[in-house]
């Protein structure tokens, strides 16, 4: 995980910053943004270097989390995606785990490590 850069997408600034901070403290580089629209721009920019998309559901903006994750998988079928969610209904994307919000550090690291394999 030391060379991996994780794109953390969450509309809640404190949660996004805390998640990014926890990842950095555990040998991952992390960058955050607040919408799927901005994540889309970052993911497809020239020289992109992201290794994993960690994205919450129910994001503001014209592009939803499920839509972005689906596009990522269309363009890069092996690109790892991990959802975070607090709703009863979960996003559906084959091979993409869903972490329930208020997840523990261990759950976060396990999901990231598993997805990156």
SENUNU-496126 format. One line per field, with one value per residue: x, y, z of N, C-alpha, C, O in turn. Coordinates in nm, 2 decimals, padded with zeros to 4 digits. Layout:
N
nc1 [X	...]
nc2 [Y	...]
nc3 [Z	...]
cac1 [X	...]
cac2 [Y	...]
cac3 [Z	...]
cc1 [X	...]
cc2 [Y	...]
cc3 [Z	...]
oc1 [X	...]
oc2 [Y	...]
oc3 [Z	...]
END
This chain:
117
nc1 [00.08	00.21	00.29	00.05	-00.21	-00.50	-00.81	-01.03	-01.37	-01.60	-01.88	-01.89	-01.68	-01.53	-01.53	-01.42	-01.16	-01.07	-01.07	-00.89	-00.66	-00.62	-00.56	-00.32	-00.16	-00.13	00.05	-00.05	-00.10	-00.33	-00.59	-00.85	-01.19	-01.51	-01.73	-01.87	-01.85	-01.62	-01.44	-01.44	-01.32	-01.06	-00.98	-00.96	-00.78	-00.48	-00.19	-00.29	-00.28	-00.41	-00.49	-00.70	-01.05	-01.23	-01.54	-01.82	-02.18	-02.47	-02.39	-02.36	-02.43	-02.42	-02.34	-02.36	-02.24	-02.26	-02.28	-02.03	-01.86	-01.94	-01.86	-01.58	-01.52	-01.60	-01.41	-01.17	-01.15	-01.04	-00.99	-00.99	-01.27	-01.42	-01.70	-01.85	-02.11	-02.43	-02.68	-02.98	-03.01	-02.76	-02.50	-02.45	-02.20	-02.01	-01.76	-01.70	-01.66	-01.87	-01.85	-01.99	-02.08	-01.91	-01.73	-01.46	-01.10	-00.96	-01.15	-01.16	-00.89	-00.86	-01.05	-00.94	-00.68	-00.76	-00.90	-00.70	-00.54]
nc2 [-00.12	00.11	00.26	00.33	00.55	00.68	00.79	00.97	01.02	01.21	01.39	01.51	01.71	01.68	01.40	01.31	01.42	01.30	01.03	01.03	01.11	00.89	00.69	00.79	00.78	00.52	00.43	00.49	00.70	00.97	01.15	01.39	01.47	01.63	01.57	01.35	01.45	01.62	01.42	01.27	01.44	01.45	01.18	01.12	01.30	01.40	01.20	01.08	00.91	00.75	00.47	00.35	00.39	00.54	00.58	00.76	00.71	00.88	01.14	01.50	01.68	01.64	01.39	01.07	00.85	00.58	00.59	00.70	00.50	00.29	00.39	00.40	00.13	00.05	00.17	00.09	-00.21	-00.36	-00.18	-00.09	-00.03	00.10	00.13	00.36	00.38	00.47	00.40	00.20	00.06	-00.06	00.04	-00.13	-00.31	-00.53	-00.70	-00.48	-00.38	-00.27	-00.04	00.02	00.33	00.49	00.30	00.10	00.16	-00.07	-00.21	-00.04	-00.04	-00.31	-00.34	-00.18	-00.29	-00.55	-00.48	-00.38	-00.59]
nc3 [00.00	00.02	-00.21	-00.32	-00.42	-00.29	-00.38	-00.21	-00.17	-00.04	00.08	00.33	00.50	00.74	00.78	00.54	00.56	00.79	00.72	00.51	00.65	00.83	00.64	00.54	00.77	00.78	00.58	00.32	00.04	00.02	-00.13	-00.13	-00.22	-00.28	-00.44	-00.69	-00.94	-00.93	-00.86	-01.09	-01.28	-01.16	-01.17	-01.45	-01.54	-01.72	-01.65	-01.43	-01.12	-00.94	-00.73	-00.62	-00.57	-00.32	-00.22	-00.11	-00.09	-00.21	-00.30	-00.36	-00.66	-01.02	-01.11	-00.98	-00.72	-00.78	-01.06	-01.13	-01.03	-01.20	-01.45	-01.41	-01.39	-01.65	-01.81	-01.69	-01.61	-01.39	-01.19	-00.85	-00.64	-00.35	-00.16	00.07	00.30	00.45	00.44	00.41	00.17	-00.05	-00.28	-00.59	-00.73	-00.89	-00.70	-00.55	-00.23	00.04	00.29	00.60	00.72	01.00	01.03	01.15	01.19	01.14	00.97	00.76	00.66	00.60	00.40	00.20	00.16	00.07	-00.16	-00.32	-00.39]
cac1 [00.00	00.30	00.30	-00.08	-00.28	-00.64	-00.90	-01.14	-01.47	-01.71	-01.94	-01.87	-01.54	-01.46	-01.51	-01.32	-01.03	-01.03	-01.04	-00.76	-00.55	-00.60	-00.49	-00.18	-00.09	-00.11	00.13	-00.12	-00.12	-00.47	-00.63	-00.99	-01.27	-01.64	-01.84	-01.84	-01.81	-01.48	-01.36	-01.44	-01.22	-00.93	-00.95	-00.93	-00.68	-00.35	-00.10	-00.36	-00.20	-00.49	-00.49	-00.83	-01.16	-01.31	-01.64	-01.95	-02.30	-02.55	-02.31	-02.43	-02.38	-02.49	-02.29	-02.37	-02.13	-02.28	-02.25	-01.89	-01.80	-01.97	-01.78	-01.45	-01.51	-01.61	-01.28	-01.06	-01.23	-00.97	-00.97	-01.06	-01.36	-01.48	-01.81	-01.89	-02.26	-02.50	-02.82	-03.02	-02.98	-02.62	-02.47	-02.42	-02.09	-01.94	-01.63	-01.68	-01.72	-01.94	-01.82	-02.09	-02.02	-01.87	-01.64	-01.34	-00.98	-00.93	-01.24	-01.11	-00.76	-00.89	-01.12	-00.85	-00.58	-00.82	-00.93	-00.58	-00.48]
cac2 [00.00	00.23	00.34	00.35	00.68	00.66	00.90	00.96	01.11	01.22	01.52	01.55	01.75	01.62	01.25	01.30	01.46	01.20	00.91	01.05	01.12	00.76	00.62	00.84	00.73	00.37	00.41	00.51	00.84	00.99	01.28	01.39	01.56	01.62	01.52	01.25	01.53	01.65	01.30	01.23	01.52	01.40	01.04	01.12	01.40	01.34	01.17	01.03	00.81	00.68	00.32	00.30	00.49	00.51	00.68	00.75	00.72	01.00	01.26	01.60	01.70	01.58	01.26	00.99	00.76	00.45	00.63	00.72	00.37	00.21	00.44	00.36	-00.01	00.03	00.22	00.02	-00.32	-00.41	-00.07	-00.12	00.06	00.07	00.23	00.38	00.40	00.47	00.38	00.05	00.01	-00.04	00.04	-00.26	-00.31	-00.65	-00.69	-00.35	-00.39	-00.16	-00.02	00.10	00.45	00.47	00.19	00.11	00.17	-00.21	-00.24	00.05	-00.09	-00.45	-00.32	-00.12	-00.39	-00.65	-00.43	-00.35	-00.72]
cac3 [00.00	00.04	-00.33	-00.37	-00.39	-00.28	-00.40	-00.11	-00.21	00.06	00.09	00.47	00.51	00.85	00.76	00.43	00.61	00.89	00.65	00.44	00.75	00.87	00.54	00.53	00.89	00.76	00.46	00.19	00.01	00.00	-00.17	-00.11	-00.29	-00.22	-00.53	-00.80	-01.06	-00.92	-00.87	-01.23	-01.33	-01.11	-01.22	-01.59	-01.58	-01.76	-01.55	-01.31	-01.05	-00.83	-00.73	-00.57	-00.55	-00.20	-00.25	-00.04	-00.17	-00.19	-00.32	-00.43	-00.80	-01.13	-01.12	-00.86	-00.69	-00.86	-01.20	-01.15	-01.02	-01.32	-01.56	-01.38	-01.43	-01.79	-01.87	-01.63	-01.54	-01.27	-01.10	-00.73	-00.59	-00.22	-00.12	00.21	00.29	00.58	00.40	00.41	00.04	-00.08	-00.42	-00.64	-00.83	-00.87	-00.65	-00.47	-00.10	00.10	00.43	00.66	00.79	01.14	01.02	01.23	01.12	01.09	00.86	00.64	00.61	00.55	00.27	00.11	00.13	-00.01	-00.29	-00.39	-00.43]
cc1 [00.08	00.30	00.16	-00.14	-00.43	-00.71	-01.02	-01.24	-01.58	-01.75	-01.92	-01.72	-01.47	-01.43	-01.41	-01.18	-00.98	-00.99	-00.91	-00.64	-00.52	-00.53	-00.34	-00.10	-00.06	-00.04	00.06	-00.12	-00.27	-00.50	-00.79	-01.06	-01.42	-01.75	-01.78	-01.79	-01.66	-01.39	-01.34	-01.32	-01.08	-00.89	-00.91	-00.84	-00.55	-00.26	-00.16	-00.28	-00.28	-00.49	-00.62	-00.92	-01.23	-01.41	-01.77	-02.07	-02.37	-02.47	-02.39	-02.36	-02.46	-02.46	-02.30	-02.25	-02.14	-02.24	-02.10	-01.82	-01.82	-01.88	-01.63	-01.43	-01.52	-01.47	-01.16	-01.12	-01.17	-00.95	-01.05	-01.15	-01.41	-01.58	-01.81	-02.04	-02.32	-02.65	-02.85	-02.99	-02.83	-02.60	-02.43	-02.31	-02.01	-01.80	-01.60	-01.74	-01.78	-01.91	-01.93	-02.02	-02.01	-01.79	-01.52	-01.21	-00.94	-01.02	-01.19	-00.98	-00.78	-00.96	-01.03	-00.74	-00.64	-00.85	-00.81	-00.50	-00.51]
cc2 [00.13	00.32	00.37	00.49	00.65	00.79	00.89	01.07	01.10	01.36	01.59	01.58	01.68	01.47	01.23	01.32	01.35	01.07	00.92	01.05	00.97	00.68	00.66	00.79	00.58	00.35	00.42	00.66	00.86	01.13	01.28	01.50	01.54	01.58	01.42	01.33	01.57	01.53	01.25	01.31	01.48	01.27	01.04	01.22	01.33	01.32	01.12	00.92	00.74	00.53	00.27	00.42	00.45	00.62	00.65	00.76	00.85	01.13	01.37	01.61	01.62	01.43	01.19	00.90	00.63	00.48	00.63	00.58	00.28	00.26	00.40	00.22	-00.03	00.07	00.13	-00.10	-00.37	-00.30	-00.09	00.00	00.01	00.17	00.24	00.43	00.40	00.44	00.23	-00.01	00.04	-00.03	-00.10	-00.25	-00.44	-00.63	-00.57	-00.37	-00.26	-00.15	00.06	00.21	00.43	00.34	00.21	00.12	00.03	-00.25	-00.16	-00.01	-00.23	-00.43	-00.27	-00.22	-00.50	-00.60	-00.41	-00.48	-00.76]
cc3 [00.00	-00.09	-00.39	-00.33	-00.40	-00.30	-00.31	-00.15	-00.11	00.08	00.23	00.49	00.62	00.83	00.65	00.48	00.71	00.82	00.58	00.54	00.80	00.77	00.53	00.65	00.87	00.62	00.33	00.17	-00.02	-00.04	-00.16	-00.19	-00.24	-00.31	-00.63	-00.92	-01.05	-00.92	-01.01	-01.30	-01.29	-01.17	-01.37	-01.64	-01.63	-01.65	-01.42	-01.25	-00.94	-00.85	-00.68	-00.55	-00.42	-00.20	-00.17	-00.13	-00.14	-00.19	-00.39	-00.57	-00.90	-01.15	-00.99	-00.84	-00.77	-01.01	-01.22	-01.13	-01.14	-01.43	-01.54	-01.43	-01.58	-01.86	-01.82	-01.55	-01.41	-01.17	-00.97	-00.68	-00.45	-00.19	00.03	00.21	00.43	00.56	00.41	00.28	00.00	-00.23	-00.46	-00.75	-00.80	-00.81	-00.57	-00.34	-00.05	00.25	00.49	00.74	00.94	01.14	01.11	01.13	01.06	00.97	00.74	00.58	00.55	00.41	00.16	00.07	00.04	-00.15	-00.38	-00.44	-00.57]
oc1 [00.03	00.32	00.15	-00.11	-00.48	-00.68	-01.10	-01.22	-01.65	-01.67	-01.92	-01.64	-01.36	-01.32	-01.33	-01.09	-00.86	-00.89	-00.83	-00.54	-00.40	-00.44	-00.26	00.02	00.02	-00.08	00.11	-00.13	-00.33	-00.43	-00.85	-01.00	-01.44	-01.86	-01.66	-01.71	-01.59	-01.28	-01.23	-01.24	-00.98	-00.78	-00.82	-00.82	-00.52	-00.25	-00.10	-00.22	-00.22	-00.49	-00.65	-00.88	-01.30	-01.38	-01.81	-02.06	-02.33	-02.49	-02.48	-02.26	-02.55	-02.53	-02.25	-02.18	-02.04	-02.18	-02.05	-01.73	-01.73	-01.83	-01.56	-01.33	-01.47	-01.43	-01.07	-01.14	-01.24	-00.88	-01.18	-01.11	-01.45	-01.55	-01.78	-02.08	-02.27	-02.73	-02.76	-02.95	-02.79	-02.68	-02.38	-02.34	-01.95	-01.72	-01.49	-01.86	-01.75	-01.94	-01.97	-01.92	-02.09	-01.78	-01.48	-01.22	-00.90	-00.97	-01.19	-00.98	-00.72	-00.92	-01.03	-00.71	-00.58	-00.83	-00.82	-00.41	-00.47]
oc2 [00.24	00.44	00.43	00.54	00.61	00.89	00.80	01.19	01.00	01.46	01.71	01.49	01.63	01.42	01.14	01.24	01.31	01.00	00.83	00.99	00.94	00.60	00.58	00.75	00.53	00.25	00.36	00.74	00.76	01.23	01.18	01.60	01.44	01.56	01.41	01.28	01.56	01.54	01.20	01.25	01.47	01.25	00.96	01.24	01.22	01.39	01.12	00.83	00.68	00.48	00.15	00.53	00.35	00.74	00.54	00.82	00.92	01.22	01.34	01.56	01.55	01.36	01.24	00.87	00.58	00.39	00.58	00.55	00.21	00.17	00.36	00.18	-00.13	00.00	00.10	-00.08	-00.42	-00.33	-00.10	00.12	-00.11	00.29	00.15	00.50	00.32	00.45	00.14	-00.13	00.15	-00.09	-00.19	-00.18	-00.45	-00.55	-00.55	-00.37	-00.15	-00.25	00.17	00.19	00.35	00.27	00.32	00.10	00.02	-00.31	-00.22	-00.03	-00.26	-00.50	-00.31	-00.24	-00.54	-00.68	-00.42	-00.47	-00.86]
oc3 [-00.02	-00.08	-00.50	-00.22	-00.50	-00.23	-00.33	-00.15	-00.09	00.08	00.24	00.50	00.60	00.86	00.66	00.45	00.70	00.85	00.58	00.51	00.82	00.80	00.51	00.64	00.95	00.56	00.23	00.26	-00.07	00.01	-00.19	-00.23	-00.18	-00.26	-00.66	-01.00	-01.14	-00.97	-01.05	-01.38	-01.37	-01.20	-01.40	-01.76	-01.59	-01.55	-01.32	-01.32	-00.85	-00.96	-00.71	-00.51	-00.42	-00.17	-00.15	-00.24	-00.05	-00.11	-00.47	-00.60	-00.87	-01.21	-00.89	-00.93	-00.82	-01.07	-01.32	-01.21	-01.18	-01.51	-01.63	-01.49	-01.63	-01.95	-01.89	-01.43	-01.32	-01.06	-00.98	-00.69	-00.44	-00.20	00.10	00.12	00.52	00.65	00.41	00.28	00.02	-00.31	-00.38	-00.85	-00.69	-00.87	-00.52	-00.33	-00.11	00.32	00.43	00.81	01.00	01.25	01.13	01.01	00.95	00.88	00.63	00.46	00.44	00.31	00.05	-00.05	-00.06	-00.25	-00.50	-00.52	-00.62]
END
